[in-house]
Amino acid sequence: MRVLVGCERSGIVRDAFRDRGHEAFSCDLEGVEPGGKWRDCHLYGDVLSFLGEPWDMLIAFPPCTYLCNSGVRWLDRGANRSRMAMMRRAANLFKSLLNAPVEKIAIENPRMHYYAVDIIGRRQDQTVHPWQFGHGEQKATGLWLKNLPLLQPTDIVEGREQRIWKMSPSADRGILRSVTYQGIADAMAEQWSTES
């Protein structure tokens, strides 16, 4: 299966699919992060520019800064009109990914602000947490799905904490908060690889 993992710098989801024998590529405007077994399978550029190729599955992690509820504070500061324009651009990118000419699609994002939901046209199909896939953290993650089943939990963990929410401010905080948990990536690759 040919899989495009859009807006992914870490390569975690790409590697999970590659480890199962799929032709998977990550894609991002930024360079790929150090590490990762399949670093040479990263496409540099706008994910939309690669959608003309024949892909069997698209999994995308578009930036959530102007889409999610936790980013609402950005809408109330200073130049509100430009921030709303940024939300509209982000929501239109999300909608373009969701409506891409690919048979199977999964788009990931946190709980969305209702303005963004209005533009996209629907809410997520499923919300998952890392604690359902072998990690002790809470982090509500929405999945918008097309022709894919809901992810089934693989390893429910006790002792859940809000580590992501409590993360200290730093220059790379946004990047660290957005990295996909290995257990979720493995579940995507395992469960969605068997879908015909």
C-alpha positions as CSV (number, residue, x, y, z in Angstrom):
1,M,0.0,0.0,0.0
2,R,1.3,3.5,-0.8
3,V,0.8,5.8,2.2
4,L,1.4,9.6,2.4
5,V,1.8,10.9,6.0
6,G,1.4,14.6,5.6
7,C,2.7,17.3,7.9
8,E,4.8,14.8,9.8
9,R,8.4,15.7,10.8
10,S,9.0,12.9,13.3
11,G,8.5,10.0,10.9
12,I,6.9,7.9,13.6
13,V,3.8,7.1,11.6
14,R,5.7,6.7,8.4
15,D,8.1,4.3,10.1
16,A,5.3,2.2,11.6
17,F,3.8,1.6,8.1
18,R,7.3,1.0,6.5
19,D,8.1,-1.5,9.3
20,R,5.0,-3.5,8.1
21,G,6.2,-3.5,4.4
22,H,4.2,-0.5,3.1
23,E,5.6,2.2,0.7
24,A,5.1,5.1,3.2
25,F,6.5,8.6,2.9
26,S,6.3,11.5,5.4
27,C,5.9,15.0,4.0
28,D,6.4,18.4,5.6
29,L,7.5,21.9,4.8
30,E,10.2,21.4,7.4
31,G,13.1,19.0,7.4
32,V,12.7,15.6,8.9
33,E,13.8,15.3,12.5
34,P,17.0,13.4,13.4
35,G,16.5,9.7,14.0
36,G,14.0,7.4,12.4
37,K,14.8,4.3,10.5
38,W,13.4,5.5,7.2
39,R,14.7,9.2,7.1
40,D,15.3,9.0,3.4
41,C,11.6,8.5,2.8
42,H,10.7,12.1,3.6
43,L,9.3,14.5,0.9
44,Y,10.0,18.2,1.4
45,G,7.2,20.5,0.5
46,D,3.6,21.3,0.7
47,V,1.5,18.2,1.2
48,L,-1.1,19.4,-1.3
49,S,1.5,19.4,-4.0
50,F,1.9,15.6,-3.6
51,L,-1.8,14.7,-3.7
52,G,-1.7,14.2,-7.5
53,E,0.4,11.0,-7.1
54,P,-1.4,7.7,-6.7
55,W,-1.8,7.1,-2.9
56,D,-3.9,4.4,-1.2
57,M,-4.0,6.2,2.1
58,L,-3.4,9.7,3.4
59,I,-2.8,10.3,7.1
60,A,-2.2,14.0,7.9
61,F,-1.4,16.1,11.0
62,P,-2.0,19.7,9.9
63,P,-0.9,22.4,12.3
64,C,-3.5,23.0,15.0
65,T,-2.4,26.4,16.3
66,Y,-5.3,28.3,14.8
67,L,-7.8,25.4,14.7
68,C,-8.0,23.9,18.2
69,N,-9.9,25.1,21.3
70,S,-6.6,25.6,23.1
71,G,-5.6,28.2,20.5
72,V,-8.7,30.3,21.0
73,R,-6.7,32.8,23.0
74,W,-4.9,33.7,19.8
75,L,-8.2,34.9,18.3
76,D,-8.8,37.5,21.1
77,R,-5.4,39.2,20.9
78,G,-4.4,42.2,18.9
79,A,-5.2,42.0,15.2
80,N,-8.2,39.7,15.5
81,R,-9.0,39.9,11.8
82,S,-5.6,38.5,10.7
83,R,-5.9,35.8,13.3
84,M,-9.3,34.8,12.0
85,A,-7.9,34.8,8.5
86,M,-5.2,32.4,9.7
87,M,-7.9,30.2,11.1
88,R,-9.7,30.2,7.8
89,R,-6.5,29.3,5.9
90,A,-5.8,26.5,8.4
91,A,-9.3,25.2,8.2
92,N,-9.3,25.3,4.4
93,L,-6.0,23.3,4.3
94,F,-7.6,20.8,6.7
95,K,-10.7,20.6,4.5
96,S,-8.6,20.2,1.3
97,L,-6.8,17.2,3.0
98,L,-10.1,15.7,4.1
99,N,-11.5,16.0,0.6
100,A,-8.3,14.8,-1.2
101,P,-8.7,12.3,-4.0
102,V,-7.4,9.4,-1.9
103,E,-9.5,6.4,-1.0
104,K,-8.6,6.2,2.7
105,I,-8.0,9.3,4.8
106,A,-7.3,10.0,8.4
107,I,-6.7,13.6,9.6
108,E,-5.6,14.2,13.2
109,N,-6.1,17.3,15.3
110,P,-7.1,18.2,18.9
111,R,-10.6,19.3,19.8
112,M,-11.5,22.0,17.3
113,H,-12.8,25.5,17.8
114,Y,-16.4,25.8,16.5
115,Y,-15.5,28.4,13.8
116,A,-13.1,25.9,12.3
117,V,-15.7,23.1,12.5
118,D,-18.1,25.3,10.6
119,I,-15.5,25.7,7.8
120,I,-14.5,22.1,7.7
121,G,-18.2,21.0,7.8
122,R,-18.1,18.2,10.5
123,R,-16.6,17.2,13.8
124,Q,-14.2,14.3,14.3
125,D,-15.3,10.7,14.0
126,Q,-13.3,9.5,17.0
127,T,-11.3,10.9,19.9
128,V,-8.4,8.8,21.2
129,H,-5.9,9.2,24.1
130,P,-2.3,7.9,24.4
131,W,-3.4,6.0,27.6
132,Q,-5.5,3.7,25.3
133,F,-2.3,2.7,23.4
134,G,0.3,2.0,26.0
135,H,1.2,5.5,27.2
136,G,0.3,7.0,30.6
137,E,-0.8,10.4,29.2
138,Q,-4.0,12.1,28.5
139,K,-4.2,14.0,25.3
140,A,-7.5,14.1,23.5
141,T,-6.8,13.6,19.8
142,G,-9.5,13.8,17.2
143,L,-9.5,11.6,14.1
144,W,-11.5,12.6,11.0
145,L,-11.8,9.4,8.9
146,K,-12.8,8.4,5.4
147,N,-13.1,4.7,4.5
148,L,-11.2,3.7,7.7
149,P,-12.5,2.0,10.9
150,L,-12.3,3.6,14.3
151,L,-9.0,2.8,16.0
152,Q,-9.4,0.1,18.7
153,P,-7.4,0.5,21.9
154,T,-4.5,-1.8,22.2
155,D,-3.1,-1.4,25.7
156,I,-5.1,0.6,28.3
157,V,-2.8,2.1,30.9
158,E,-3.6,3.3,34.4
159,G,-1.9,6.3,36.1
160,R,-2.9,8.8,33.5
161,E,-1.4,12.3,33.7
162,Q,-1.7,15.6,31.8
163,R,2.0,15.7,30.9
164,I,1.5,17.3,27.5
165,W,-0.8,20.1,28.9
166,K,1.7,20.8,31.8
167,M,4.8,20.9,29.5
168,S,6.9,23.9,30.3
169,P,7.3,26.8,27.8
170,S,10.3,26.3,25.5
171,A,11.3,27.1,21.9
172,D,10.4,23.6,20.8
173,R,7.3,23.1,22.9
174,G,4.9,23.1,20.0
175,I,7.0,20.5,18.1
176,L,7.2,18.3,21.2
177,R,3.5,18.5,21.9
178,S,2.7,17.5,18.3
179,V,4.7,14.3,18.1
180,T,2.6,11.2,17.6
181,Y,2.8,8.5,20.3
182,Q,4.4,5.3,19.1
183,G,1.5,3.2,20.4
184,I,-1.0,5.2,18.3
185,A,1.2,5.0,15.2
186,D,1.6,1.3,15.6
187,A,-2.2,0.9,16.0
188,M,-2.8,2.9,12.8
189,A,-0.3,0.8,10.9
190,E,-1.5,-2.5,12.3
191,Q,-5.3,-1.9,12.1
192,W,-5.5,0.2,9.0
193,S,-3.1,-2.0,7.0
194,T,-5.6,-4.9,7.1
195,E,-8.4,-2.8,5.6
196,S,-9.1,-3.7,2.0
